[in-house]
Amino acid sequence: QVQLVESGGGLVQAGGSLRLSCAASGRTFSSYAMGWFRQGPGKEREFVASIDRSSSITYYSDSVKGRFTISRDNAKNTVYLQMNSLKPEDTAVYYCAAYNTPYTLGLTNKRNFGSWGQGTQVTVSS
């Protein structure tokens, strides 16, 4: 399995930006599709964005489409989530996850992701 460590969370005002990073170690990073999920207070963990192992395809939830961008650097074993135009409803713990697959299907389903980071808190004030 791959080990994942998120960073970059914090407190930001509405309309601001943050960039989350997720550093991976262990097995070959480029073998994994990567995803970002989030869990707000009292809510279930939900899909935010994902990217296949070659960066050829990305997926976004409707709530973040046009505001967030997922990217990866396989040479640095890192996946990023650029978050712009943040809203108070984006407040959550954000988790990075890895899915060992060569395919581009199933990348929005949290049950397919076998490795998870510890999460990083993002708080957006109004």
trRosetta pair geometry for C-beta under 8 A, 3 or more apart (Angstrom, degrees):
i j d omega theta_ij theta_ji phi_ij phi_ji
1 26 6.2 -20 102 151 50 156
1 27 6.5 -152 126 -1 7 123
1 98 7.9 137 -168 77 77 129
1 114 6.6 -121 -122 122 109 109
1 115 5.0 153 -174 -85 104 119
2 24 5.0 -3 173 -166 123 111
2 25 7.0 149 -164 72 74 32
2 26 4.4 178 -125 68 46 121
2 27 5.0 -92 -69 47 81 90
2 29 6.6 106 -130 -98 143 63
2 32 6.1 -66 -1 -39 153 157
2 98 4.9 -7 59 58 128 171
2 115 4.9 144 61 96 78 174
3 24 6.8 144 75 -156 50 56
3 25 4.9 -21 61 64 103 87
3 26 4.8 122 4 -28 82 124
3 115 7.3 -116 -87 -170 24 128
4 22 5.5 -5 -167 -177 103 106
4 23 7.3 151 -152 77 50 44
4 24 5.5 -17 -97 -100 71 75
4 96 4.9 -149 172 95 135 113
4 97 7.2 -138 20 -98 172 26
4 98 6.3 -178 -57 -20 130 111
4 115 5.9 130 -12 139 116 104
4 116 6.6 -103 53 156 132 18
4 117 3.7 -95 112 -68 104 90
5 22 7.0 158 76 -155 38 57
5 23 5.1 -18 61 58 94 93
5 25 7.9 17 1 4 106 103
5 117 5.8 154 -98 -136 18 115
5 118 7.1 7 -124 17 61 101
6 9 7.2 47 136 -24 112 107
6 20 6.2 -14 -164 -174 103 108
6 21 7.0 151 -154 85 53 49
6 22 5.0 -23 -95 -98 70 81
6 94 6.6 -176 -172 99 156 89
6 95 7.0 -126 -34 -132 149 34
6 96 4.9 165 -74 -5 104 113
6 117 4.5 119 -20 129 96 155
6 118 6.9 -141 29 56 97 68
6 119 6.3 -16 42 -154 141 10
6 120 4.1 -129 120 -19 119 113
7 20 7.2 156 82 -157 39 63
7 21 5.1 -15 62 62 88 96
7 22 7.8 168 19 -82 66 38
7 23 7.4 17 6 -4 111 103
7 120 6.2 154 -111 -92 16 149
8 18 6.1 134 153 170 96 99
8 19 5.5 -86 -165 98 143 56
8 20 4.2 178 77 -115 128 42
8 21 5.1 116 -26 10 130 78
8 120 6.4 69 57 139 62 163
9 18 7.0 47 -125 172 35 149
9 20 6.5 28 -61 -103 69 100
9 94 6.4 175 -86 34 116 111
9 120 3.4 179 -17 150 126 101
9 121 4.9 131 148 67 145 43
9 122 4.8 -113 -142 -65 95 66
10 18 6.4 179 45 -118 93 132
10 121 7.7 89 -69 92 17 79
10 122 7.0 9 44 -119 38 58
10 123 7.4 -85 135 37 32 83
11 123 4.7 -20 -107 73 73 108
11 124 8.0 168 -156 -83 52 26
11 125 6.6 31 -174 -20 97 110
12 16 3.9 -139 172 85 112 138
12 17 7.2 -138 -165 53 154 20
12 18 5.6 -138 -30 -47 151 109
12 86 5.7 65 98 60 126 155
12 122 7.5 -23 19 -165 108 84
12 123 7.4 149 25 84 62 57
12 124 5.7 -24 75 -109 84 69
12 125 7.4 -171 92 19 33 80
13 16 5.0 100 62 -22 67 123
13 124 7.3 62 176 -162 13 68
13 125 5.4 -46 -111 67 57 92
14 86 6.3 -133 -134 97 43 76
14 87 5.9 35 -137 -126 98 39
14 88 5.9 -35 -83 -41 114 78
14 124 5.7 85 -82 167 63 104
14 125 6.7 -108 -24 90 79 45
14 126 5.3 33 -26 -119 135 46
15 85 6.1 -22 -134 -135 45 51
15 86 6.7 -56 21 53 12 67
16 86 5.4 -29 67 35 66 117
16 124 7.5 -172 48 -130 100 92
17 82 7.3 -6 -169 -176 110 79
17 83 6.2 162 -153 90 61 61
17 84 4.7 -9 -104 -107 105 62
17 85 7.7 21 -79 -14 80 37
17 86 6.7 170 -89 -18 31 106
18 83 5.0 -1 60 58 79 111
18 86 6.8 42 7 -57 96 144
18 122 6.3 -170 61 -128 160 114
19 80 6.1 -13 -175 -167 100 109
19 81 7.0 164 -157 81 53 49
19 82 5.0 -14 -109 -105 90 65
19 83 7.0 -177 -85 20 38 74
20 36 7.1 111 83 -122 142 136
20 80 6.7 150 83 -160 58 54
20 81 4.2 2 54 52 108 100
20 83 7.0 47 -6 -12 97 113
20 94 5.8 -89 -103 108 162 148
20 96 7.7 -172 144 -61 121 106
20 120 6.3 166 -132 65 112 139
20 122 7.6 -67 -67 -65 120 125
21 78 5.8 -19 -166 -168 99 117
21 79 7.6 147 -158 80 51 43
21 80 5.6 -21 -102 -103 65 75
22 34 7.1 168 81 -169 138 131
22 36 7.7 -164 -27 -88 140 90
22 78 6.5 149 75 -156 51 63
22 79 4.7 -14 58 60 108 89
22 80 7.5 -164 18 -75 77 31
22 81 7.9 50 -14 -9 106 97
22 96 3.3 126 -117 -105 149 164
22 117 6.0 -126 -138 -39 107 150
23 76 7.9 -77 -120 146 85 87
23 77 6.3 57 -162 108 66 94
23 78 5.3 -24 -99 -99 61 89
24 29 4.6 128 88 -107 135 111
24 32 7.5 -162 -150 51 164 145
24 34 8.0 -114 -49 -101 140 126
24 77 4.6 -126 63 170 85 97
24 78 7.0 -171 11 -82 82 37
24 79 7.4 50 -24 -3 115 94
24 98 6.8 94 -117 -71 134 139
25 77 6.7 74 -77 149 50 151
27 31 6.6 -63 139 48 107 132
27 32 7.7 105 96 -39 108 117
27 100 7.8 -8 107 -98 148 122
28 31 4.5 78 90 -9 102 112
28 32 7.8 165 100 -11 64 88
29 32 6.1 -71 -167 33 43 109
29 74 6.0 173 100 -144 110 71
29 77 4.2 -179 -40 -128 159 80
30 53 5.6 93 178 179 56 106
30 54 7.8 54 -166 -80 95 59
30 74 4.4 49 -85 -149 102 129
31 53 6.3 -39 -177 -130 10 148
31 100 6.0 7 132 -139 102 82
31 102 7.9 -50 -158 -74 67 75
32 53 6.0 136 73 -99 26 104
32 98 4.2 -14 -175 -165 145 104
32 99 6.2 130 -163 61 81 39
32 100 5.5 -47 -100 -88 79 54
32 101 7.7 59 -139 26 44 58
32 115 7.7 -45 -133 41 149 125
33 50 6.3 35 160 175 107 109
33 51 6.7 -173 -161 92 75 45
33 52 5.0 -41 -111 -127 103 45
33 53 5.4 -82 -70 -46 57 75
33 98 7.4 143 76 -160 47 54
33 99 4.5 -24 65 67 97 101
33 100 8.0 -158 22 -72 74 9
33 101 5.5 -24 2 57 116 96
33 104 7.6 147 -99 -113 139 47
33 107 5.3 -100 157 -114 147 113
34 50 6.6 178 96 -151 44 69
34 51 5.5 -6 60 56 88 90
34 53 7.9 108 -11 -93 81 56
34 70 7.6 -174 98 178 100 125
34 72 6.0 127 35 -84 141 135
34 79 4.3 -151 136 -77 159 161
34 96 6.9 -17 -171 -169 103 93
34 97 7.1 151 -159 81 56 49
34 98 5.8 -24 -104 -103 70 66
34 99 7.5 -169 -77 22 24 79
35 47 7.0 -56 -176 -139 128 86
35 48 7.6 136 173 53 82 77
35 49 6.8 177 -152 95 65 46
35 50 3.8 -21 -101 -100 90 97
35 51 7.6 175 -81 18 50 59
35 96 7.5 150 84 -159 47 48
35 97 4.8 -21 65 64 94 97
35 98 7.8 -175 23 -76 76 23
35 99 6.7 42 -7 -10 113 112
35 107 6.4 175 -75 180 116 80
35 108 7.8 156 -126 -108 137 33
35 110 7.7 -150 108 -103 150 63
35 113 5.7 -100 40 -83 127 142
36 48 4.4 -55 104 70 94 121
36 49 4.9 17 44 52 107 84
36 50 7.2 -161 21 -73 61 55
36 70 6.3 -160 3 -100 118 120
36 79 7.7 -160 -52 127 95 122
36 81 4.8 54 -68 -75 163 143
36 94 6.1 -8 -170 -173 104 103
36 95 7.1 150 -157 80 54 48
36 96 6.1 -28 -100 -100 69 58
36 97 7.5 166 -89 19 21 82
37 45 5.2 41 153 173 126 101
37 46 6.3 170 -161 83 85 32
37 47 5.7 -49 -108 -104 85 36
37 48 5.7 176 -108 2 25 93
37 94 7.4 157 84 -156 40 55
37 95 4.8 -20 66 64 90 101
37 97 6.0 24 2 -4 113 126
37 110 5.7 61 -97 -103 152 115
37 113 7.8 -158 -22 39 131 159
38 45 7.1 175 90 -150 24 66
38 46 6.1 -25 64 60 73 82
38 48 5.3 70 -8 -53 102 125
38 90 7.8 -47 175 -168 171 62
38 92 3.8 75 173 112 112 145
38 93 6.6 159 -154 79 67 43
38 94 4.9 -27 -98 -100 91 65
38 95 6.9 174 -86 16 36 76
38 122 7.7 -51 -129 38 126 120
39 43 6.1 -176 -164 84 62 87
39 44 7.0 -86 -126 147 92 23
39 45 4.3 -42 -75 -93 106 70
39 46 7.2 141 -87 10 53 70
39 92 5.6 153 69 -170 29 107
39 93 5.2 -15 58 57 88 94
39 95 7.1 33 -3 -10 100 116
39 119 7.7 -47 34 -124 108 139
40 43 4.2 34 64 28 88 132
40 89 7.7 -30 -99 -171 155 60
40 91 6.2 82 -126 95 101 71
40 92 4.1 -69 -74 -95 67 98
40 93 8.0 177 -82 17 28 65
41 91 7.7 -9 -4 116 98 108
41 92 7.9 -139 -15 -108 58 63
43 46 7.0 -37 144 -18 119 113
43 92 7.6 -58 59 -114 127 114
45 95 6.9 -14 -147 26 125 137
45 110 6.0 114 110 -124 113 167
46 61 7.0 50 147 -92 107 158
46 110 7.9 -118 -136 -43 17 133
47 50 7.2 -44 -161 -27 107 109
47 59 7.8 -28 164 118 128 116
47 61 5.4 149 101 -65 85 111
47 108 4.8 44 -151 -167 165 76
47 109 7.6 -35 -69 -72 133 18
47 110 6.4 -144 -68 -50 84 91
48 60 7.4 -26 156 -145 50 65
48 61 5.7 -68 -131 4 30 118
48 64 5.7 36 -162 6 80 157
48 68 6.7 -50 168 109 103 168
48 81 7.2 26 120 -138 134 144
48 94 7.2 -10 -11 -136 162 97
49 58 6.7 -5 -172 -177 98 101
49 59 6.5 167 -152 88 51 60
49 60 5.0 -6 -104 -104 88 69
49 61 7.1 -96 -59 1 58 77
49 64 6.6 -89 -50 92 103 140
49 68 5.8 -138 -43 118 140 126
49 69 7.9 133 -147 -174 164 12
49 70 4.0 178 137 -38 131 130
49 81 6.3 147 52 -120 133 107
50 58 6.9 169 87 -154 47 58
50 59 4.8 4 51 50 91 103
50 70 6.8 41 -18 95 1 173
50 99 7.9 9 -153 16 130 130
50 107 4.1 -176 118 156 147 105
50 108 6.2 -143 11 -79 135 54
51 55 5.9 0 177 -110 120 57
51 57 7.3 164 -148 89 53 50
51 58 4.9 -16 -99 -104 79 82
51 59 7.8 -159 -68 21 40 69
51 70 4.9 -157 -39 123 115 120
51 71 7.0 112 -79 -114 164 18
51 72 5.6 -174 97 -15 145 116
51 79 6.8 178 44 -140 127 119
51 107 7.7 -175 22 179 10 145
52 55 7.0 -144 70 -47 73 14
52 56 5.8 -37 66 48 126 80
52 57 4.9 47 -1 52 122 90
52 58 7.8 -122 3 -71 75 44
52 103 7.8 -104 -131 121 119 28
52 104 4.7 -42 -81 -104 140 86
52 107 6.6 -90 -75 -79 73 155
53 74 7.8 66 177 -92 73 126
53 101 7.8 -170 -28 81 117 57
53 102 6.9 -58 24 -123 137 47
55 58 7.8 1 -157 -55 58 96
55 71 7.0 31 -129 -150 120 64
55 72 5.8 -149 -77 49 104 98
56 104 7.4 -81 82 -87 102 135
57 104 4.8 50 52 -147 148 135
57 107 7.9 144 106 30 109 158
58 70 5.5 167 -144 63 123 107
59 107 5.5 150 14 96 137 110
59 108 5.3 -102 133 -68 151 101
60 64 5.5 -123 -173 84 107 93
60 65 4.3 134 108 -87 131 78
60 68 6.4 160 -134 72 121 102
60 70 7.5 -177 -81 -1 89 110
61 64 5.3 64 63 22 89 96
61 65 6.9 -139 89 -34 39 86
61 108 7.8 131 -75 -145 75 114
62 65 5.7 -39 -138 5 32 120
63 89 7.7 -103 -173 118 127 121
64 67 5.4 -107 -166 62 59 102
64 68 4.1 -6 167 13 117 124
64 83 7.7 -61 -150 -124 118 89
64 90 7.6 94 -96 -110 100 109
65 68 7.6 -52 -81 42 21 85
67 83 6.9 24 139 -158 93 60
67 84 5.3 -145 -169 72 68 75
67 85 4.7 -103 -132 60 110 108
67 86 7.6 138 170 -75 128 42
68 81 6.1 -11 -169 -174 111 91
68 82 6.6 155 -158 83 55 56
68 83 5.1 -10 -106 -105 90 66
68 84 7.2 -178 -80 25 40 69
69 81 7.4 159 79 -156 44 46
69 82 4.4 -5 56 56 95 108
69 84 7.9 27 0 1 96 106
70 79 6.9 -1 -170 179 93 102
70 80 6.9 160 -153 85 47 59
70 81 5.5 -16 -99 -102 73 72
70 82 7.9 -159 -71 23 26 73
71 79 7.2 173 92 -156 40 61
71 80 5.0 -8 61 56 85 105
71 82 7.3 25 8 -7 108 106
72 78 6.9 174 -152 97 64 49
72 79 4.4 -26 -101 -105 92 76
72 80 7.0 -177 -83 15 39 74
73 76 4.2 22 106 33 119 107
73 77 7.8 -32 94 19 77 21
73 78 5.2 6 53 60 97 92
73 79 7.9 -172 22 -82 61 36
73 80 7.7 44 -6 -15 95 108
74 77 7.1 33 -164 -77 38 42
79 96 6.4 147 69 -145 118 122
81 94 7.1 -136 62 177 154 144
83 86 5.7 54 142 -79 107 101
83 90 6.9 139 -173 -179 134 150
83 122 7.4 24 60 -146 169 154
86 90 5.1 -105 -157 50 84 150
86 122 7.8 -129 -143 168 138 120
86 124 4.6 -150 146 -111 114 135
87 90 5.1 113 59 -11 69 99
87 124 6.1 87 101 121 22 156
88 91 5.9 -17 -178 -16 54 114
88 124 5.0 -151 -100 99 37 101
88 125 7.0 20 -101 -154 94 12
88 126 4.7 -18 -60 -61 134 96
89 124 7.8 -37 33 64 31 131
90 122 6.4 -54 133 120 93 126
90 124 5.1 59 63 -6 97 144
91 122 6.4 -152 -129 105 42 74
91 123 5.1 34 -130 -129 103 50
91 124 5.1 -130 -61 29 85 81
92 121 8.0 -153 113 -143 30 55
92 122 6.1 6 57 57 59 97
93 119 4.2 19 169 179 112 131
93 120 7.0 151 -158 69 69 25
93 121 5.4 -38 -101 -93 72 62
93 122 7.6 154 -106 18 22 73
94 119 6.4 145 70 -153 37 72
94 120 5.4 -28 61 62 91 80
94 121 7.8 156 14 -104 78 12
94 122 5.5 41 -17 -7 117 118
95 116 5.7 -8 179 -163 124 101
95 117 5.7 177 -156 60 70 86
95 119 4.8 -38 -82 -92 81 81
96 116 7.3 147 83 -156 52 51
96 117 4.3 43 51 2 92 129
97 110 7.1 83 46 -142 175 75
97 113 3.7 39 153 169 127 147
97 115 6.4 153 -157 84 61 56
97 116 5.0 -16 -103 -101 89 70
97 117 7.3 -120 -67 6 50 78
98 113 6.3 123 64 -158 27 90
98 114 6.9 -51 88 59 77 72
98 115 4.2 -6 49 60 106 110
98 116 8.0 -149 19 -65 73 35
99 106 7.4 -166 176 113 154 102
99 107 6.6 -163 50 -116 152 70
99 112 5.0 30 -128 129 131 95
99 113 4.7 -75 -65 -100 92 64
99 114 6.7 114 -112 7 52 79
100 114 6.6 -28 5 31 99 128
101 106 7.1 -144 -134 71 179 119
101 107 7.9 -144 68 -78 136 86
101 112 7.3 -13 -27 169 142 121
103 106 7.1 53 97 30 116 104
104 107 6.5 -45 -172 -17 50 130
106 109 5.3 -53 -165 29 72 117
106 112 4.7 118 155 -70 114 165
107 112 7.4 -94 -97 80 31 143
109 112 4.8 78 85 -4 99 107
109 113 7.9 178 99 -13 59 84
110 113 5.8 -56 -160 26 48 112
113 116 6.8 89 128 -71 112 84
117 120 7.8 -12 121 -21 131 86
